C-alpha cells in the first residue's frame, strides 16, 4: 500500500512538472517570437514502399487561444496539487 501511494504521488508530481513546463513554453509564445510545432522528424515508407520524410509543421494560434491553453494548464496544475495534498 505504501509503495503504491508513493508511486501515485511521484506520478502526480511528474504531471505537475510537465504542465508547469508547458505553461512556460506557451507563455514564451505570447512574449517572444516563439512558434508552436506539431509532429517530428522521421522517415517511413507507405504501402508502395515509397520513402517519405515527416517534418514538423508550424501551427498558428491566436493569442487568445494560447492564453486559454495557459489558463487550462494552470487549472490542471491546481487540481493536481490539491489531489497530492489529499494523499
Order of alpha helices (4+ residues) and beta strands (2+ residues): alpha-beta-beta-beta-beta-alpha
